[in-house]
Amino acid sequence: MRVLQSPSPDHTSTPSSTGTPSTDTATRPLRALVITGSVGAGHNGAARELVERLSARGVEATYRDYLDALPRRYQRLLRDGYAFSAGRAPRVFDWLFRNEERDSVVRSLTLYLCRLASRELARWTGGERYDVVVTTFPFAAQSLGMLKESGALTAPVVCYLTDPAPHRLWVHPLVDVHLTVTQATATEGSARYRVPMSAAGPLAPAAFAAPVDPAARRALRAELGVPADQRMALLTTGSMGLGDVLAGVRALRTVPGTVPVVLCGRNEQLRRRISALSGVVALGWRTDVPALMAAADVLVHNAGGLSLTEAMVAGLPAVSYEVLSGHGRANAATLAAAGLAPWPRDPARLAQAIARQAARGRVHLPPLPEHRQAAAVVTELALRRREELRTAAGHPPRPARRERPTVIAEPAANSARIS
C-alpha cells in the first residue's frame, strides 16, 4: 500500500491578478513539494525522510507520487514494466537502460510520458504555490525540467539522485540543483553530463545511525537463529524481491561461517521458496530494518538502492552480488570504483569479499557539514526564492542571516547542455 500525502487545499496561494506576487505569497511560511515515484520503495523512502527534515526546519513540506500524474495505463506500464523486465527479462531491461543514455526511440517514448505527466505537474505547482520543488524520481526530473523550459514553473527545482550511479534520465539542464548521496556519484555525474552535482548526504532515518546496542544485537540474532560464532549476511532484494535471489542465496550458503538472512520484501512467493532451503533465514516485509542492520555483519545487495544507503548510514559494510541488470550493474560499478562496496562475480570471490568486509567492522560515511546536507540546501533555495517574491511584492529585504551560507552548485542552466 502506498502511503503518500497530497498537498491540502490550504497550501494553495492565489497569484495576484497583476502578475506580481501577492502579499500572502511573500509572507506565508516556506513551502516545498517533494515528488517521488512509487516504483519500488527507495524513491518514497528518500522523499519521506526529506519531508520530515524540511518540516523540522519549519518548512511546510508535502510529497506526491509522480505516477498519479499519469493516466492509469501508463502507471501500470512504469510499475509493472519495471518489475517484469528487471525481474524476468534482464536483457530487455539492460537494453532499455542503455538506450535511455542516447537519443533513441526508447528515450523519445520516455520523454513523451514525461511530457504527458508535466501537464498534471503544472497544476500541482501552479502559481507561487511552492517556494521549491524537489524530486527523488528520475522521470519527474525530466517533467520538471520541461516546465522550467516552458516557463510554467518558476520556483527552483532540485533533483536528488537516489542511485549511486548517475544516469541521463536523472539529469535535465534546467533543473537548478542536482544532489547526490556520495561525492563519488557527484564527481562521476558532473564529468559525464557536464552538469554540476553536489554530494548532499544520505536521506535515511536517524535510527540507522544509532550506536549498536550489544544486548539487543545478541537478542535479535538469537531470535533469528544465527549462532554467536557465525557471521550474519543480510541479503536485501528490494521491496519487490527482484533478481536472481536464489543464485545469491546458494552462493552465500557456500561461504564458511556465514548465515544468510534474506529480506524478501513483499514477495511472499520468494520468501516461501527460500524458506525451503536449509541454513537460511527468509524474512518478509520488516519494519525493524535498523535493528537487522545492527545485528548483521555485512550487507549483500543487488541494486544499490535505499537499503545500500541505509547500510552506509549504519556503517554496515556492503558487497554487491548477483546485481540486477541496467541500474543494478551501473550502481555496482560505481560503488566498486569508489571503494564503497566490492562487486565479486562468483562464489569464491564472494567469500573473499565477505570476509574482508566483515573484518573491517562498522565504517560510517564521513559526515557532511549540516549546511551542505539535502534539507539545508533545499531550505536555502526556498529562502532565496522567498526573498525574490518579497522584493517583487514591494517588501523590504530581510536582514542578511549571519550563519554560514549553504553551498549550492551553480544552476545547471548556466552549464553546458547535455549532448
Number of C-alpha atoms within 10 A of each C-alpha: 4 8 10 15 12 12 16 8 7 6 15 17 17 13 17 15 8 7 9 13 22 20 16 14 24 22 14 12 15 23 24 27 24 25 24 27 23 22 21 17 18 23 24 25 19 24 29 22 17 26 20 16 19 22 17 12 14 12 20 20 25 23 22 23 24 26 21 15 21 21 12 10 8 17 17 13 12 16 15 13 15 17 19 15 18 21 18 14 14 17 13 15 22 19 13 17 20 17 14 20 13 13 10 13 12 17 19 13 12 16 18 13 18 24 21 16 23 23 16 16 24 18 12 17 22 18 20 23 20 27 28 27 25 25 29 27 28 24 22 27 27 27 26 31 24 23 20 21 15 10 10 18 21 19 23 22 27 25 28 29 28 28 28 28 22 25 21 18 18 22 25 24 25 24 27 23 27 31 27 27 21 24 17 20 25 24 16 17 24 15 12 13 20 17 27 24 29 26 22 28 23 24 24 22 18 12 14 22 17 13 10 16 11 10 8 13 17 16 12 16 19 13 10 17 14 23 15 10 8 13 21 24 25 23 27 24 26 24 19 18 24 24 24 17 24 14 12 22 20 15 18 25 18 14 20 11 14 23 23 26 26 25 24 26 20 17 18 15 12 21 20 14 11 21 15 11 14 8 14 21 19 20 20 18 16 12 8 9 16 21 19 20 24 26 26 24 24 31 26 31 28 29 28 31 22 24 25 25 24 22 27 24 25 25 20 26 27 27 26 28 28 24 25 25 23 19 23 24 21 20 26 28 18 22 23 15 13 14 11 18 26 24 26 19 12 12 18 13 14 23 19 12 20 25 18 14 20 20 12 13 13 18 14 14 15 10 11 13 11 14 18 19 22 24 23 21 22 26 23 18 21 23 16 14 20 25 17 15 22 21 14 16 18 13 14 10 12 9 6 6 7 6 7 8 12 17 14 21 16 15 19 20 18 12 14 12 13 12 7
